[in-house]
Structure formats: structure tokens, C-alpha cells
């Protein structure tokens, strides 16, 4: 069962990272095209300010979840690694529990946010806001999945340090 969870998390993380790369590439291309359009051709394209902002929202939410999976958020790694194994496992599991709770809050209120404001139209293009507001609850679900995996790893004594090195 745990191997299945490992594979699901690894596959999900690979997809999240690929999506972030595609979104970052699209953001870069749109911004460069906007600069060229404005300063070379003298034409300002109205949506080139709004769409990159929404892409950045997706990148931020998905990237935050990916950092939880890889344990790459800022932390007190030296202090954590200096703790005895049992304390480190307990603290790792507790940290995972806190992240799981935060993920639940992001998921729960993200759903409310989508329901309340998703029907609004974007400022410069005729699309509803559903497509980018969904980043919040999706990120919450991913945070919960990755935090659950981190908690299980911590309890099994397989917690990784913030820099991705195994400590035991």
C-alpha cells in the first residue's frame, strides 16, 4: 500500500513540475511578446498584463505544493538534523500534520472562493475566472497529499532533510 502511495505521489509530482515548466515558459513567451509588440511595433496588447498574472498565480500555488513534496521550503535544517532520530521523526510527523491542516484550509476556502467569484469575467478577455481560481483548491489537495506522504515518511524514519539528503 505504501509503495502505491509512493508511486502516486511521484507521478503527481512529475505532472505538477511539468505543468509549472509549461506555465513558466508560456509566461516568459507572453511577456517577451508584449515587450516586442510595445517597443518594436508600438502596439500594446491589453491581455498581456492580465494573463501572465494568472499564470504566476498557478505557478505559485503549484510550486508551493511541489516544494512540500520535495521538502524544499525554508526551514531550520541544521537544527532539525541535529535532533535525535525519535524526536526528528515526531517533529517531522507533526510538521506534516500542520501542513496537512493548512492544505485543508486552502482546499476548503479555495472551493468557497471558486463558488463565490468564479463566475466573474476577467478584465481584458471574455473568460470566466473559474480556470485560474481553481489553482487554490487544487493546490490545497496537493498540499494534503504531499503532507500525508511526508508524515508517513517521517514516522517510518525516512524523512528527508530540507536539501533533499536522507537523514537517519
C-alpha positions in Angstrom: 0.0 0.0 0.0 2.8 2.4 0.9 4.5 1.7 -2.4 1.4 2.6 -4.2 1.3 5.9 -2.3 4.9 6.5 -3.2 4.2 5.9 -6.9 1.1 8.1 -6.9 3.0 11.0 -5.2 6.0 10.6 -7.6 3.7 10.6 -10.6 1.6 13.5 -9.3 4.8 15.5 -8.5 6.2 14.9 -12.0 3.0 16.2 -13.6 2.9 19.2 -11.3 6.5 20.1 -12.1 5.9 19.7 -15.9 2.8 21.9 -15.7 4.9 24.5 -13.8 7.6 24.4 -16.5 5.0 24.8 -19.3 3.3 27.7 -17.4 6.6 29.4 -16.8 7.5 29.1 -20.4 4.2 30.5 -21.5 4.6 33.4 -19.1 8.0 34.1 -20.5 6.9 34.0 -24.1 3.9 36.2 -23.4 5.9 38.8 -21.6 8.6 38.9 -24.3 6.0 39.2 -27.0 4.3 42.0 -25.1 7.6 43.9 -24.8 8.4 43.3 -28.5 4.8 44.4 -29.5 5.0 47.5 -27.5 8.6 48.7 -28.1 9.2 47.4 -31.6 5.8 47.7 -33.2 4.3 50.4 -31.0 1.2 48.3 -30.2 0.2 47.4 -26.7 -1.8 44.2 -26.3 -4.3 44.5 -23.5 -4.3 40.9 -22.2 -0.5 40.6 -21.9 -0.6 42.1 -18.4 -3.5 40.0 -17.1 -2.7 36.5 -18.4 0.9 36.4 -17.0 -0.5 37.5 -13.6 -2.9 34.5 -13.7 -0.1 32.2 -14.9 2.0 33.4 -12.0 -0.8 32.5 -9.6 -0.9 28.9 -10.9 2.9 28.6 -10.8 3.0 29.9 -7.2 0.3 27.6 -5.9 1.6 24.5 -7.7 5.2 25.4 -6.9 4.3 25.7 -3.2 2.8 22.2 -3.2 5.8 20.8 -5.1 8.1 22.3 -2.5 6.2 20.5 0.2 6.7 17.2 -1.7 10.4 17.7 -2.1 10.8 19.4 1.4 12.4 22.4 -0.2 10.7 25.2 1.8 12.7 27.3 4.1 13.4 25.6 7.4 15.8 25.1 10.3 17.6 22.2 8.6 20.7 22.2 10.8 18.7 22.2 14.0 16.3 19.6 12.7 19.1 17.3 11.6 20.9 17.7 14.9 17.9 16.2 16.8 17.9 12.6 17.9 16.1 10.2 15.5 12.9 9.7 17.5 12.5 13.4 18.1 13.2 14.1 14.4 10.6 11.6 13.4 8.0 13.0 15.8 8.7 16.6 14.7 8.6 15.6 11.1 5.2 14.0 11.5 3.9 17.0 13.5 5.1 19.3 10.8 3.4 17.2 8.2 0.2 17.3 10.2 0.4 21.1 10.4 0.9 21.3 6.6 -2.0 18.8 6.1 -4.2 21.2 8.2 -3.0 24.2 6.1 -3.8 22.2 2.9 -7.3 21.5 4.2 -7.8 25.2 4.8 -6.6 26.1 1.4 -8.8 23.4 -0.2 -11.9 24.3 1.8 -11.7 28.1 1.3 -10.5 27.7 -2.2 -13.7 25.8 -3.1 -15.7 28.6 -1.5 -13.7 31.2 -3.4 -14.3 29.4 -6.7 -18.0 29.2 -6.0 -18.3 32.8 -5.0 -16.1 34.5 -7.6 -15.5 32.0 -10.4 -18.4 33.3 -12.4 -16.9 36.8 -12.7 -15.4 37.8 -16.0 -11.7 38.6 -16.5 -10.8 42.2 -17.1 -9.5 42.1 -20.6 -10.6 38.8 -22.2 -14.1 37.3 -22.2 -13.4 34.3 -20.0 -14.7 33.4 -16.5 -12.4 33.3 -13.6 -13.0 29.7 -12.9 -10.0 28.5 -14.8 -7.5 30.3 -12.6 -9.3 30.3 -9.3 -9.2 26.5 -9.3 -5.5 26.8 -8.6 -6.3 27.4 -4.9 -8.3 24.2 -4.1 -6.2 22.1 -6.3 -3.1 23.3 -4.5 -4.8 22.5 -1.2 -5.5 19.0 -2.3 -1.9 18.6 -3.5 -0.6 20.0 -0.2 -2.6 17.5 1.7 -1.4 14.5 -0.4 2.2 15.6 -0.2 2.0 16.3 3.6 0.4 12.9 4.2 3.4 11.3 2.3 5.8 13.4 4.4 4.1 12.3 7.6 4.3 8.7 6.7 7.9 9.0 5.7 8.7 10.8 8.9 7.1 8.1 11.0 8.9 5.4 9.0 12.2 7.2 9.7 12.6 8.0 6.1 12.4 11.8 6.4 14.5 13.8 4.1 16.2 17.0 5.0 15.3 20.3 3.5 18.1 20.0 1.0 17.0 16.5 -0.2 19.5 14.5 1.7 18.3 11.5 3.6 19.0 11.8 7.4 18.6 9.0 9.8 
